[in-house]
């Protein structure tokens, strides 16, 4: 540190700290001057004369109401830099052919909350092009390929990273596709038991695991070891989650019904497919 190299006091004396009662009696201004005087007894240089300051910290006990005031010298002070409340996105919007009016694609610049999520961004885009947020599918495109579909509305915008402020598909950009309203056939109703006692081996259902995440699985009857300490106990059923091996099975009892056991795909995301139309422009 440059201050230590040019410090005029080579042998620093011991300087006792004053009693809290003395500082309370003398007042804050006099106590600050006394603290500066004691600091100059150990540190005296051009650096301290020009750049040194004092921080005051006052603590009060909530039990006995006793106060303690301390002064600390500093040469650098960290201050928060105000962050903008919103961030700007340049988005390419591809409309359906029947709504395009001869302009299937357009570029918009929107503002979304800096601490917002994908839903906030879709809402801003929809307001700009006079659509509804649910009619848009937002995609992260890089090098002319769809890198990922942003179908999770609760995904924070901070997780997306930075995007260039130009629509260049050779680098990275956001594309919002307008989806048509699809009339999908109604799925047949799934007969799901109305009580825990009606659950049988082979039943498909959603289960809440020990990490509070919903997964779809199947009730199995297996003696293979698993991590659940309740395995093998009477009154418990064993559930094997899709795409997980037997060691990750978990066991549930009557007390878990219905808080942790629900019909299949009612809580979990599953692997259900969503169809939507996109506009492809060949150049």
N, C-alpha and C positions, 0 to 999 in steps of 0.2 A: 504494500500500500504506500502511495506517495507520501501520505501524511506522516507515516512512521519514519520515512527516510529524512524528512526535513523537520522533524520534531525537535524543538529547542531543549526540551527536558529529556535528558538521557536517563537519569535515575529517577524513576517515578516514586514519589512518597506515598505512604498509606494515608488515605483520606477517609475518616470514619463518616458513616451516614448519619444524618441528624435524626432525632426522634420524631415520630409522627405528630406528637403533641406540639413540638416546636413549630413545625410547618403549619399546623392548623392555627396556631396562635399568631404567627407572623403574617399569614395571608398568602395567597397564591403568587402574587407578583414578587414579594420579597423572597419567598421560598424558591422561585425560579431563578432570581438573581444569585442567590446563595448556591444553588446547584450549578449554575454556570461558572461561578468563581471556583468551586471545588473541582469542576471539570478542567478549568484552565491550569490548575495546579499540577495536572498530569499530562495534559495535551496542550501544546502551544506551538502553532505553526501558521504559516500563511494559508494553508489549506483550511485549517479549522477556523481561521478568522473570516474567510470568505464564504465557506460552504457549509459550516456546521450549524445545526439547529438543535432544538430540544423538543422531545415529545413528552407530554405529561399524561400519566395514567393514574386515575383516581378510582379506588376500590372501597366499597362500603359493605360491611358485614350486615346481613339481614337479621342476624340474631342479636348482636350486641350494639349495632349501629356505629361501630368504630370505623373511621375512615383512614385510608392510607394513600398518600400521594407520593409518586415516584417520578423522577425526571430522567430521561434517557437521551443522550446525545446521538445525533444521526448526521450523516453526510449525504445520504441518498434516501429518497422517499418514493415509494411505489404508489401510484395513483391509478384508479381504474379508468380505462378508456371507454367512453360511452359507445355502446354498440347500437347500430341502427335497429329500429323496431321491425323492419321488413327487409326482404331481399327480392331482387328482380330476377325474373325468368323470361327467357325468349322461347316461345313454344310454337311449333308448327302444328296447325290444326288441319286435319283432313276430314272434310264433310262428306256425307253421303251424296251420291250422284243426284238423287232427287231433290236435295236441299242445296246443292252447290251453286245453282244459277250460273253455270259456266265457270265458276272459280272453285274447283274442288279442294284447293289448298290455300291457306293464308297463314301469315305470321303475326303473332300478337306478343306484346310485351306486357306482363302482368306483375303485380306486386302481391306477395304473400307474406304472412307473419313469419319472422325469422325463427320463432320457436313453434311454428305451426306444424301441420302434418299434411299428408297427401290430399286429404279431403279439402283442406283450406285452399290448396293450389288448384284443385279441380273446380272448386266454387268460383275462384277468381277467373279462371279460363272460361267457364260457362257463362259468367256474367258479361264477359267481353264479346262473346260470339252469340249471345242470346240462346243458350241451350241450358239444359239441366245438368247438374253434376253427375247424376246417375247415368246419363246417356254418353258419357265420355270414358274411354279407356286410355290411360296414360302409360306410355312406353318410354323406356330409357334406351336410346339408340346410339350405337357406337360402330363406326366403320361400316356403315350401310347395313347393319344387322341389329335386330331387336335384342338388346342385351338382357333386359328383364321387363316384365309387365308389372307395373305398380298397381296391383289390385288390392293392396292392403291400405285402406283409408287412414288407419291410425299410424302408419309409418312416419316417423319424424322427418321433416325436410332436411335436417342436419345430416341424416344418414345417406342422403343422395349425393353429397359432395358438391363440387363446383361444376357449373356448366358455362361454356362460352356464351357470350352475348350475341352470337350469330348463329344462323341455322345452317350448319355445315355437317351433313351426315357422314362425311369422311372422318370427322373427329368425334364429337359427342353432342347430342341434342335431345330435347324432349319432344315427343310427338303425341298429340291428343287425337285419337280416332273417335269419330262419332259412331255410335252403335245403333243399329235399328232395333225397334221393339219386336222381339221374337215371341210368337205364340207357341210355346212349348207344350207338348201334351202333358196332361196331368199324370204324375207318377201314382201307381197304385199304393194305397195306404198300407203301411207296415204294421202288422199285428205285433204289438209289444205288450209284454206282461204287465198286469196292473199291480203286482205285488212281488216282493223279493222271493217268496216261496215258489212262484211260477217260473223262475229262471231255470233253464236247463242247459246241459252241455250242447254247444253249437250255436247258442243264441248270440246274435250280433248286437252290439250296443256301444254307446259312448261311455267312457269311464274317466274320472278325474284322478290323475296319478298323484304321487306324493309331492311333486313339484307344482301342483295346482295348474296342470295343463290337461286339456281334454284331448283324448285320442280314441279312435275307433278300434274295437277289438272283438274277440270271440271268447266265450266261456269254454274252457278246456278242462279235461281231466287228465292230469299228467303228474307223474311222480318225480320227474326230473327236478333237481334242486333249483331254487330261484332265490333272489335277494330278499324277498318278503319274509319276515320272521313269522308271519301268521300262516305260512304254507303248511298244510296238513292238519290244521286245527279244525274241529267240528264247527259247522255253521258258517264256514267261509267258502266262497267260490273263487276260482282262479281264472284270471283274464289275461289272454295273450294279445298284446297290441300288434296291429298290422306293421310289418316291416321291422319287427323287433324279435330277437331270439328268445328262447325259453327263460334264460336267466333274468330277463327284465320283466317277467310276469309279476302281477300284483294281485293281492287277495282282498276281497271285500266281504263285509258281513251285513246282517240285517240293519245295523245302525247307519250304514252308508246309503240306504235307499230312502228317497230317490235323489238325495243331494249330490251323490257322486256317480250315479248310474242313470243314464238317460237313453232314449231311443237313438239308434245309429244315425250319425251325421246331423243330429240336432244341435250339438255343441261343438263338435270337432269340424275342422275344415274338410277333411277327407280328400278324395281325389276326383271330386266332381268336376266335369268339364263345363266351360262356359264358351258358347259360340258367339262370335261377333264378326261383322263385315269390316274389312279395311279397304282403303283405296290405294291401289298400286299404280304409280305413274312411271311409265317406261320412257327413258331418255335415249 
